[in-house]
Amino acid sequence: MFRLGIGKHMISIDVDGFLIARKWAWLSQIFYYGALGCVKCTTIALYHRLASQPKHKTALNWIGGGRSPSAASTS
């Protein structure tokens, strides 16, 4: 029922199963961090959309975009 080490003891897993499980763990980390970055970008975009004053937009551009405050105020 369970493959690749899910629900098994480490001692009962053979070397091939362990390597396959490590590959899946590595692949899932790549997708996790990619999705986490997308969530952070959309949160900053929402805050930018909701900002009402120019100084709020300048602060959000500086925090979210990595730009300097002087460059953010010109956009």
N, C-alpha and C positions, 0 to 999 in steps of 0.2 A: 504494500500500500504506500509506504513512504519510501522515497528514493533520495539519494544524494545526501544522506546524513541527517535528514530532518526527522527528529523523534528517536534517534538512535544514540547509543553511547559511543564515545570516541574510540574506545578499544575495539568495538565490533565493526568499525568501518575499515574497508580495505584502502590501499593507497590510491587506486584509481577513483574510487568514490570520493575520497577526501579532496583530490585535485579538482574534480568536477565541481564539488561544492564550493571550493575556494574561487573558482572561475565565476560561478554564479553570484557569489557574494561581491566580487569585484565589479561585475557588470551592474548589479543592483545599486552599488554606491555611485557609479557614474550617473545613472538615471536619477537617483535621489538628489544629488547635488545640482544637477541640471534643473530639475523641477523646483528645488528650493530657490535657485537663482531667478527662475521665472516668477515665482510667487513674490519675491522681494521686489522685482522690477514692476510688477503690476500694482503692488501696494504703493510704491513711490509714485507711479502714474496716477493712481486714484487720489492720493494726497495732493498732487500737483493740480489735478482737475478741480478739487474742492477748495484750493487756496483762494482766498478772496482778495488779499492785499498783495501789492507788488513785493513787499519785503518777505512775505511768506513764500512766494514763488522763487525769490532769490535764494532763500535758505534751502528750499527743496532742491533747486538746481544744484546748489553747492554740495549738499549731502548726497543726493541720489546720482547726480551726473558726474561727480568728480571734477567739476569745473570750479574755477575761482569765482568769488562773489562779483568781481568787476566784470568778468565775461558773462556771467549769468544775468546781470542787470541790463546788458545791452541787447539781449534776445527778446 
